[in-house]
């Protein structure tokens, strides 16, 4: 075992990193997987203030996600349906197409606290149905930082053979 590594983490000891973007997105997150040195299972502790969401409506094509609501309440948009959720609820977000797209928004009066848990792959494709965007990303093996990331729109696509006239 590595010197100094402890396979137990307390939520209160995690260093939260605040994030905000525009009027609708804000959260403070901490990497549970990183603290526990997990490489195939993703887990983050998230705190979202009232009226905000941590991320846009999206779906992963490779990774499954699950959210465990610890405190607070919100609305879970899943595909074409919205669900009221509260502490004690467990939410599933299977990988797939737009029918599995999801977004968790704090619609309560207090901070929404939850664990976001996912399978972890070296490469993933994430689709954003509301904006028509997609993200392709890969991670370094056994690492947590991304080594490649591209965000685009389907409408910007190229023909497979474009630029491939080289004889080399």
C-alpha positions, 0 to 999 in steps of 0.5 A: 500500500502507498505510504500515506494513502487512506481508503476512507474519506469523510465528506467534511474533509473534502476540498470543494471547488466552486464553479459558476457559469452564467445565470443558471449553473453553479456548484461546488464539487469534490472528487471522491474517486481521486481521493480514494484513488479509484480508476474505473469508478467515478464519484464526486460530491456536489453541492448546488445552490437553489435555482442552479444546476451543475451541468446542462442537459446531456447524455453520455454514450459510454458511461452510466451515471447515478446520483444519490440525493443526500440533502435538499430537493430538486427536479430531475429532467430525464428525456421528456419527463421531469421528476421531483426528487429529494433526499433519499432518492437515487437517480439513474442515467444510463448511457445511450442517446437523447432519450436518456439525456438528463439534468438535475436542477435545485428547485428547493430553498436549500443547498442540494447535496448529492453524490454523482457516481459513474462508470469511468472509461478512458474515452467518452462521447457526451451529447447535449440535445438542447444545444446540438453540441457534442463532446469527445474526450479521453483521459490519460490511462490511470489518470484523471486529467483529460488528454484530448477534448473536442466540443463541436456540433453535428452540423459542423461535421465533415465527410470521412474522406475530406482531406484524405487525398494524400498518397502517403 
